[in-house]
């Protein structure tokens, strides 16, 4: 008796893109998009950097502060915004072929002023010129 085994091994590069910059208000929420294309992604994770790109820190998804950020729903929603949520966020996806970070990062800006949107944006532009 002759037995034949066939192994299906999927590996290959993933293409990962982090969405665009977003601005939110203290107490609100924002969603940063992430698209993943390619064979068999098995995990998605997010890294947060300071606005200047320093100090990377892994985001732990616990469905309260952060939601999404998984294979079926890779976008990251940040709830109950506080000023320290401001920074650059990067999506990374993995499969059996390796880990693939996006080539870009999205800036998340948080406005603490509860005034008009145009004033809030002027405040943020001033804040960015200082950073």
N, C-alpha and C positions, 0 to 999 in steps of 0.2 A: 504494500500500500504506500503510495506516494502522497505526501501532504505538501501543500504550498501555502505559504503565508504571505499576505500582501500588507505592507505597512503604508498607511497614508500619513505622510509627514508633511505638514504645511509649515513652511517658513518662507520668509521673504520680508522685505522692508515695508514698513508702514509709513504712510504720509500723514503727518499730524500738523494741524494748523490751529493755533490759538486765535480766538476771535479778536475783535477790535476793542479799543479803549472804551471804558464806561465811567460814568460819573453818578454818584448817588449821594443821598443826604443821610446824616446821622439818624439812626433808627430805622431807615429804610432797607431795601435790598437791591442788589444788582446781580446780573447773570453775565458771566464771561463765557463766550462760546468756545467750543472745541470740536473740530471735525477730524475723524480718523478714517483713513481709507487704506485698504490692503488686506492681506490674508490673516484671518483668525486672531484678531486682537483678544487678549485674555485679561488685560488690566489697563486701567487709566489712573494716573495720579497727577496731582497738581503741586507745583512749587511756587512759593511766594518769595519775592525779593523786595528789598527796600526800593523806593522810587529811583535811587541812583544805580540800581542793579546789584547792590551788594547784599550779603547775608542771606543766602538761600535757605529756606526752611520748608520742609514737607508739610502739606496741608493734611490734616486728619479729618476725614469725612465722618461725621457722627449724626447727621440728619437733624441738627438743631441749628448750629451756627453755619455749617456748610451742608449743602445738599447737592445731589447729582454727583458728577465726577466719577462715573463708573462706565462700563462698556455699553450698556443699553442707553445711558444718558450721560455723555461725557462732559457736557457743559457744567460749569461750577456756579452755583448760586450762593452768594454770601448774604446772610440774613442779619438783621439787627446791627447794621453798620455802625462802627465806631471809627474815630480818626485813625487809629492804628491799623485799620484794614487797608488803608491806602498803600499802594505798592505796585509792583509788576508781577503778573501771574503767568505761569507757563504750564502748558499741558504736555504730558508725556504718555505715550501708549506703548504697550509691550505685547509681544507674541513669542512663539518658540524661537524666532530668529533673533530676538534681542529687544532692546529698549530704544525708543525713538522719540526724543524730545522735539517739540515744534521749533522751527527756526526763528519764531517771533515770540514776543511777550506782549501781553495786554496791560495797559496802565489802568488801575482802578483808583479813581480820585474820590475823596469823600469831602462833602461840603458840610461844615457845621453850622453855617448860617441858615436861618429859616426865612429868608427873604425871597425876592423874585429870582427866577432862574438866571436872568441876565446878570444880576449882581453876583450871584453865586459863581457864575463862570468867570467874571472879572476877578473875583477873589481867587479862584483856582489858578487862573493865568498868572496872577501875581505870585502865588505860592510856588508855581512851577519855575518861575524865573529866579527864585531864591534857591531852589534845590540844586 
